[in-house]
Amino acid sequence: MNCIGYHPTRRLRAWGGLAGGATFMVIWFFWLWGSAPGSAPVPQSTLTILIWHWPFTNRPPELPGDTCTRYGMASCRLSANRSLLASADAVVFHHRELQTRQSLLPLDQRPHGQPWVWASMESPSNTHGLHRFRGIFNWVLSYRRDSDIFVPYGRLEPLSGPTSPLPAKSRMAAWVISNFQERQQRAKLYRQLAPHLQVDVFGRASGRPLCANCLLPTLARYRFYLAFENSQHRDYITEKFWRNALAAGAVPVALGPPRATYEAFVPPDAFVHVDDFSSARELAVFLVSMNESRYRGFFAWRDRLRVRLLGDWRERFCTICARYPYLPRSQVYEDLESWFQA
Protein backbone atom coordinates (compact mmCIF):
# COMPACT_ATOMS: atom_id res chain seq x y z
CA MET A 1 0.00 0.00 0.00
CA ASN A 2 1.21 3.52 -0.61
CA CYS A 3 0.32 6.73 1.15
CA ILE A 4 -2.21 8.06 -1.32
CA GLY A 5 -5.93 7.62 -1.54
CA TYR A 6 -7.88 5.95 -4.32
CA HIS A 7 -7.72 7.87 -7.61
CA PRO A 8 -10.39 6.79 -10.10
CA THR A 9 -9.08 9.21 -12.74
CA ARG A 10 -5.87 7.21 -12.99
CA ARG A 11 -7.82 4.43 -14.65
CA LEU A 12 -8.38 6.54 -17.77
CA ARG A 13 -4.77 6.66 -18.82
CA ALA A 14 -2.48 4.19 -20.61
CA TRP A 15 -4.98 2.13 -22.57
CA GLY A 16 -7.53 4.72 -23.66
CA GLY A 17 -10.39 2.24 -23.31
CA LEU A 18 -9.65 -0.90 -25.30
CA ALA A 19 -7.42 0.84 -27.83
CA GLY A 20 -4.39 0.08 -25.69
CA GLY A 21 -5.31 -3.61 -25.76
CA ALA A 22 -5.08 -3.63 -29.53
CA THR A 23 -1.74 -1.85 -29.26
CA PHE A 24 -0.39 -4.49 -26.93
CA MET A 25 -1.57 -7.25 -29.27
CA VAL A 26 0.34 -5.65 -32.14
CA ILE A 27 3.47 -5.27 -30.01
CA TRP A 28 3.18 -8.89 -28.85
CA PHE A 29 2.78 -10.12 -32.42
CA PHE A 30 5.82 -8.22 -33.71
CA TRP A 31 7.89 -9.29 -30.71
CA LEU A 32 7.00 -12.97 -31.04
CA TRP A 33 7.54 -13.26 -34.76
CA GLY A 34 10.27 -10.67 -35.19
CA SER A 35 8.39 -9.22 -38.16
CA ALA A 36 9.51 -5.64 -37.68
CA PRO A 37 11.03 -4.00 -40.79
CA GLY A 38 14.49 -5.30 -41.55
CA SER A 39 14.20 -8.44 -39.44
CA ALA A 40 15.57 -11.74 -40.67
CA PRO A 41 13.35 -14.31 -42.43
CA VAL A 42 12.07 -17.31 -40.50
CA PRO A 43 14.24 -20.35 -41.36
CA GLN A 44 12.63 -23.20 -43.26
CA SER A 45 14.72 -26.01 -41.79
CA THR A 46 13.45 -27.72 -38.65
CA LEU A 47 14.99 -26.50 -35.42
CA THR A 48 15.66 -28.96 -32.61
CA ILE A 49 15.24 -27.62 -29.09
CA LEU A 50 16.67 -29.98 -26.48
CA ILE A 51 15.06 -29.75 -23.03
CA TRP A 52 17.75 -30.93 -20.63
CA HIS A 53 15.42 -30.95 -17.62
CA TRP A 54 11.68 -31.07 -18.13
CA PRO A 55 10.24 -28.76 -15.45
CA PHE A 56 9.13 -30.33 -12.19
CA THR A 57 9.28 -33.96 -13.32
CA ASN A 58 11.70 -36.77 -14.14
CA ARG A 59 9.36 -37.99 -16.87
CA PRO A 60 8.93 -35.56 -19.77
CA PRO A 61 5.60 -35.61 -21.61
CA GLU A 62 5.19 -37.21 -25.00
CA LEU A 63 6.79 -34.95 -27.60
CA PRO A 64 5.69 -35.91 -31.12
CA GLY A 65 7.43 -34.22 -34.01
CA ASP A 66 4.49 -31.89 -34.67
CA THR A 67 4.20 -30.68 -31.06
CA CYS A 68 4.93 -27.06 -31.94
CA THR A 69 2.63 -27.01 -34.95
CA ARG A 70 -0.38 -26.91 -32.66
CA TYR A 71 0.99 -23.67 -31.23
CA GLY A 72 1.43 -22.08 -34.65
CA MET A 73 5.14 -22.83 -34.91
CA ALA A 74 6.03 -25.30 -37.64
CA SER A 75 9.60 -26.43 -38.35
CA CYS A 76 10.22 -26.75 -34.62
CA ARG A 77 10.99 -29.94 -32.73
CA LEU A 78 11.16 -30.41 -28.98
CA SER A 79 13.10 -33.31 -27.53
CA ALA A 80 14.19 -34.54 -24.10
CA ASN A 81 16.69 -37.00 -25.60
CA ARG A 82 20.09 -35.94 -24.26
CA SER A 83 21.90 -37.91 -26.96
CA LEU A 84 20.95 -35.02 -29.28
CA LEU A 85 23.21 -32.61 -27.42
CA ALA A 86 25.78 -32.49 -30.20
CA SER A 87 23.22 -31.62 -32.87
CA ALA A 88 20.57 -29.55 -31.06
CA ASP A 89 20.06 -25.97 -32.24
CA ALA A 90 19.53 -24.83 -28.65
CA VAL A 91 19.50 -26.46 -25.22
CA VAL A 92 17.16 -25.40 -22.40
CA PHE A 93 17.93 -25.76 -18.70
CA HIS A 94 15.12 -25.21 -16.21
CA HIS A 95 16.40 -23.58 -13.07
CA ARG A 96 14.37 -25.46 -10.47
CA GLU A 97 16.11 -28.72 -11.41
CA LEU A 98 19.51 -27.04 -11.51
CA GLN A 99 18.79 -25.64 -8.06
CA THR A 100 17.30 -28.68 -6.34
CA ARG A 101 19.02 -31.62 -7.96
CA GLN A 102 22.51 -30.12 -8.11
CA SER A 103 22.71 -31.35 -11.68
CA LEU A 104 25.99 -30.79 -13.46
CA LEU A 105 25.91 -28.93 -16.75
CA PRO A 106 27.49 -30.83 -19.67
CA LEU A 107 30.03 -28.07 -20.26
CA ASP A 108 32.73 -30.42 -21.53
CA GLN A 109 30.33 -31.75 -24.21
CA ARG A 110 28.93 -28.42 -25.35
CA PRO A 111 29.32 -27.83 -29.09
CA HIS A 112 30.99 -24.57 -30.00
CA GLY A 113 28.49 -21.79 -30.61
CA GLN A 114 25.45 -23.74 -29.35
CA PRO A 115 22.98 -21.39 -27.61
CA TRP A 116 22.03 -22.38 -24.09
CA VAL A 117 18.79 -21.10 -22.59
CA TRP A 118 18.13 -20.50 -18.91
CA ALA A 119 14.41 -20.93 -18.18
CA SER A 120 12.41 -20.05 -15.09
CA MET A 121 8.95 -18.71 -14.28
CA GLU A 122 9.72 -18.23 -10.58
CA SER A 123 10.34 -14.90 -8.91
CA PRO A 124 13.82 -13.83 -7.77
CA SER A 125 12.74 -14.44 -4.15
CA ASN A 126 12.34 -18.14 -4.97
CA THR A 127 15.37 -18.47 -7.23
CA HIS A 128 18.71 -19.37 -5.68
CA GLY A 129 22.20 -20.35 -6.77
CA LEU A 130 22.41 -18.13 -9.86
CA HIS A 131 25.97 -17.13 -8.95
CA ARG A 132 27.07 -20.58 -10.14
CA PHE A 133 26.07 -19.83 -13.73
CA ARG A 134 28.23 -16.91 -14.72
CA GLY A 135 29.15 -16.74 -18.38
CA ILE A 136 27.20 -19.88 -19.35
CA PHE A 137 23.80 -18.94 -20.74
CA ASN A 138 23.15 -17.02 -23.92
CA TRP A 139 19.41 -16.48 -23.68
CA VAL A 140 16.79 -16.23 -20.96
CA LEU A 141 13.22 -17.57 -21.08
CA SER A 142 10.99 -16.03 -18.41
CA TYR A 143 8.00 -13.81 -17.60
CA ARG A 144 10.23 -10.72 -17.65
CA ARG A 145 9.42 -8.48 -20.61
CA ASP A 146 13.12 -7.89 -21.23
CA SER A 147 13.79 -11.63 -21.55
CA ASP A 148 15.10 -12.98 -24.84
CA ILE A 149 12.14 -15.37 -24.91
CA PHE A 150 9.28 -13.58 -23.17
CA VAL A 151 6.55 -15.94 -21.97
CA PRO A 152 3.94 -14.33 -19.72
CA TYR A 153 1.57 -16.40 -17.61
CA GLY A 154 -1.32 -15.10 -19.66
CA ARG A 155 -2.53 -12.37 -21.98
CA LEU A 156 -5.66 -10.90 -23.47
CA GLU A 157 -6.33 -11.58 -27.13
CA PRO A 158 -9.16 -10.64 -29.52
CA LEU A 159 -12.41 -12.44 -28.87
CA SER A 160 -13.86 -14.58 -31.64
CA GLY A 161 -17.50 -15.46 -31.17
CA PRO A 162 -20.08 -14.28 -28.66
CA THR A 163 -19.21 -12.99 -25.22
CA SER A 164 -19.78 -15.52 -22.47
CA PRO A 165 -22.11 -14.29 -19.72
CA LEU A 166 -20.59 -13.13 -16.48
CA PRO A 167 -21.00 -15.81 -13.77
CA ALA A 168 -23.60 -15.08 -11.09
CA LYS A 169 -22.07 -13.70 -7.89
CA SER A 170 -23.07 -14.85 -4.43
CA ARG A 171 -19.93 -14.20 -2.36
CA MET A 172 -17.62 -11.24 -1.81
CA ALA A 173 -13.93 -12.21 -1.99
CA ALA A 174 -11.81 -15.36 -2.27
CA TRP A 175 -8.17 -16.25 -1.88
CA VAL A 176 -6.36 -19.49 -2.70
CA ILE A 177 -3.14 -19.96 -0.74
CA SER A 178 -0.91 -23.01 -0.52
CA ASN A 179 2.09 -21.62 1.33
CA PHE A 180 1.13 -19.09 4.00
CA GLN A 181 4.11 -17.30 5.51
CA GLU A 182 3.55 -14.43 7.93
CA ARG A 183 6.67 -12.61 6.72
CA GLN A 184 5.29 -12.22 3.19
CA GLN A 185 3.57 -9.00 2.19
CA ARG A 186 0.50 -10.89 1.00
CA ALA A 187 0.00 -12.47 4.42
CA LYS A 188 0.39 -9.12 6.17
CA LEU A 189 -2.12 -7.49 3.84
CA TYR A 190 -4.61 -10.31 4.32
CA ARG A 191 -4.36 -9.92 8.11
CA GLN A 192 -5.12 -6.22 7.70
CA LEU A 193 -8.05 -6.85 5.34
CA ALA A 194 -9.74 -9.68 7.23
CA PRO A 195 -11.38 -7.53 9.95
CA HIS A 196 -13.06 -5.37 7.29
CA LEU A 197 -13.76 -7.76 4.40
CA GLN A 198 -15.27 -11.23 4.23
CA VAL A 199 -12.62 -13.36 2.50
CA ASP A 200 -13.14 -17.09 1.94
CA VAL A 201 -9.73 -18.77 1.96
CA PHE A 202 -9.01 -21.97 0.04
CA GLY A 203 -5.90 -24.03 -0.65
CA ARG A 204 -3.60 -26.32 1.29
CA ALA A 205 -2.66 -23.64 3.79
CA SER A 206 -6.31 -23.18 4.77
CA GLY A 207 -7.23 -26.85 4.95
CA ARG A 208 -9.76 -26.32 2.15
CA PRO A 209 -7.97 -27.50 -1.02
CA LEU A 210 -9.72 -27.21 -4.36
CA CYS A 211 -9.43 -29.90 -7.02
CA ALA A 212 -8.23 -28.78 -10.44
CA ASN A 213 -11.72 -28.98 -11.93
CA CYS A 214 -13.27 -27.25 -8.91
CA LEU A 215 -11.05 -24.17 -8.93
CA LEU A 216 -12.64 -21.95 -11.58
CA PRO A 217 -16.30 -22.87 -10.86
CA THR A 218 -15.72 -22.12 -7.18
CA LEU A 219 -13.97 -18.80 -7.73
CA ALA A 220 -16.51 -17.72 -10.36
CA ARG A 221 -19.08 -17.20 -7.58
CA TYR A 222 -16.99 -14.40 -6.05
CA ARG A 223 -17.02 -10.72 -6.92
CA PHE A 224 -13.32 -10.27 -6.15
CA TYR A 225 -10.22 -12.44 -6.01
CA LEU A 226 -7.12 -11.54 -4.01
CA ALA A 227 -4.46 -11.87 -6.72
CA PHE A 228 -1.62 -11.51 -4.21
CA GLU A 229 1.79 -12.59 -5.54
CA ASN A 230 4.10 -14.43 -3.15
CA SER A 231 6.71 -11.72 -3.75
CA GLN A 232 6.77 -8.40 -5.53
CA HIS A 233 9.14 -8.18 -8.47
CA ARG A 234 9.45 -6.65 -11.89
CA ASP A 235 6.80 -8.04 -14.31
CA TYR A 236 5.93 -10.90 -11.94
CA ILE A 237 2.21 -11.41 -12.65
CA THR A 238 1.21 -15.06 -12.38
CA GLU A 239 -1.79 -17.35 -12.79
CA LYS A 240 -3.23 -15.81 -9.63
CA PHE A 241 -4.16 -12.81 -11.74
CA TRP A 242 -4.79 -14.44 -15.12
CA ARG A 243 -6.50 -17.71 -14.18
CA ASN A 244 -7.85 -17.43 -10.65
CA ALA A 245 -9.29 -13.97 -11.27
CA LEU A 246 -9.76 -12.91 -14.90
CA ALA A 247 -10.43 -16.36 -16.39
CA ALA A 248 -12.75 -17.23 -13.51
CA GLY A 249 -14.76 -14.06 -14.00
CA ALA A 250 -13.75 -12.29 -10.77
CA VAL A 251 -12.19 -8.85 -10.43
CA PRO A 252 -8.52 -9.17 -9.43
CA VAL A 253 -7.33 -7.25 -6.39
CA ALA A 254 -3.68 -7.07 -7.34
CA LEU A 255 -0.62 -7.10 -5.11
CA GLY A 256 2.51 -7.40 -7.20
CA PRO A 257 4.46 -5.03 -9.41
CA PRO A 258 3.25 -1.41 -9.80
CA ARG A 259 -0.08 -0.61 -11.46
CA ALA A 260 1.70 0.57 -14.62
CA THR A 261 3.04 -2.95 -15.19
CA TYR A 262 -0.45 -4.47 -15.09
CA GLU A 263 -1.69 -1.75 -17.43
CA ALA A 264 0.83 -2.92 -20.02
CA PHE A 265 -1.19 -6.16 -20.22
CA VAL A 266 -4.81 -5.31 -19.40
CA PRO A 267 -7.07 -2.23 -19.41
CA PRO A 268 -6.72 -0.06 -16.30
CA ASP A 269 -10.39 -0.64 -15.45
CA ALA A 270 -10.03 -4.43 -15.40
CA PHE A 271 -8.56 -4.72 -11.91
CA VAL A 272 -8.10 -3.11 -8.52
CA HIS A 273 -4.55 -2.38 -7.36
CA VAL A 274 -3.75 -2.18 -3.67
CA ASP A 275 -1.43 0.78 -4.24
CA ASP A 276 -4.46 2.94 -5.07
CA PHE A 277 -5.41 2.95 -1.38
CA SER A 278 -3.78 4.37 1.72
CA SER A 279 -4.84 1.49 3.96
CA ALA A 280 -6.34 -1.99 3.92
CA ARG A 281 -9.49 -0.60 5.53
CA GLU A 282 -9.91 1.95 2.73
CA LEU A 283 -9.51 -0.84 0.17
CA ALA A 284 -12.10 -2.98 1.95
CA VAL A 285 -14.61 -0.11 2.10
CA PHE A 286 -14.16 0.48 -1.63
CA LEU A 287 -14.85 -3.16 -2.46
CA VAL A 288 -17.81 -3.60 -0.12
CA SER A 289 -19.56 -0.36 -1.08
CA MET A 290 -19.20 -0.76 -4.86
CA ASN A 291 -22.52 -0.55 -6.73
CA GLU A 292 -23.49 -2.97 -9.47
CA SER A 293 -22.94 -0.53 -12.32
CA ARG A 294 -19.39 0.22 -11.21
CA TYR A 295 -18.71 -3.46 -10.69
CA ARG A 296 -19.90 -4.37 -14.19
CA GLY A 297 -17.54 -1.75 -15.58
CA PHE A 298 -14.58 -3.91 -14.60
CA PHE A 299 -15.65 -6.41 -17.27
CA ALA A 300 -16.00 -4.07 -20.26
CA TRP A 301 -12.98 -5.77 -21.84
CA ARG A 302 -14.90 -9.06 -22.11
CA ASP A 303 -16.91 -7.67 -25.03
CA ARG A 304 -13.82 -7.70 -27.27
CA LEU A 305 -11.12 -9.70 -25.54
CA ARG A 306 -10.63 -13.12 -23.98
CA VAL A 307 -8.08 -14.54 -21.54
CA ARG A 308 -5.41 -16.77 -23.00
CA LEU A 309 -3.58 -18.80 -20.37
CA LEU A 310 0.01 -19.66 -21.23
CA GLY A 311 0.85 -22.34 -18.70
CA ASP A 312 1.91 -25.19 -21.00
CA TRP A 313 5.67 -25.71 -20.95
CA ARG A 314 5.52 -27.19 -24.44
CA GLU A 315 4.17 -23.92 -25.80
CA ARG A 316 6.73 -21.94 -23.83
CA PHE A 317 9.59 -23.98 -25.27
CA CYS A 318 8.18 -23.83 -28.79
CA THR A 319 8.33 -20.05 -28.54
CA ILE A 320 12.12 -20.38 -28.70
CA CYS A 321 11.81 -21.37 -32.35
CA ALA A 322 9.76 -18.29 -33.17
CA ARG A 323 12.41 -16.06 -31.60
CA TYR A 324 15.44 -18.07 -32.71
CA PRO A 325 16.34 -16.20 -35.93
CA TYR A 326 16.33 -12.83 -34.20
CA LEU A 327 18.35 -13.54 -31.06
CA PRO A 328 22.04 -12.58 -30.70
CA ARG A 329 24.39 -15.54 -31.08
CA SER A 330 27.33 -13.87 -29.33
CA GLN A 331 25.42 -12.77 -26.25
CA VAL A 332 26.40 -14.24 -22.87
CA TYR A 333 24.95 -13.47 -19.45
CA GLU A 334 28.14 -12.88 -17.51
CA ASP A 335 26.21 -12.11 -14.31
CA LEU A 336 22.79 -13.76 -14.60
CA GLU A 337 22.15 -13.25 -10.89
CA SER A 338 22.51 -9.48 -11.04
CA TRP A 339 20.29 -9.27 -14.12
CA PHE A 340 17.51 -11.36 -12.63
CA GLN A 341 17.66 -9.90 -9.14
CA ALA A 342 17.56 -6.32 -10.42
Secondary structure, DSSP 8 states (H G I E B T S, - for coil): --SS---GGGGGSSSTTTHHHHHHHHHHHHHHHT-STT-----SS-EEEEESS-TT-SS-----TTGGGGGT--SEEEE--GGGTTT-SEEEEEHHHHHHS-----GGG--TT--EEEE--S-GGG---GGGGTTT-SEEEES-TTSSEE--SEEEEE--S---------EEEEEE-SS--TTSHHHHHHHHHTTTS-EEEEBGGGTB---TTTHHHHHTTEEEEEEE-SS--TT---HHHIIIIIITT-EEEEESS-HHHHHTTS-GGG-EEGGGSSSHHHHHHHHHT--HHHHHHTTGGGGTEEEEE---HHHHHHHHHHHGGGS-SS---TTHHHHHH-
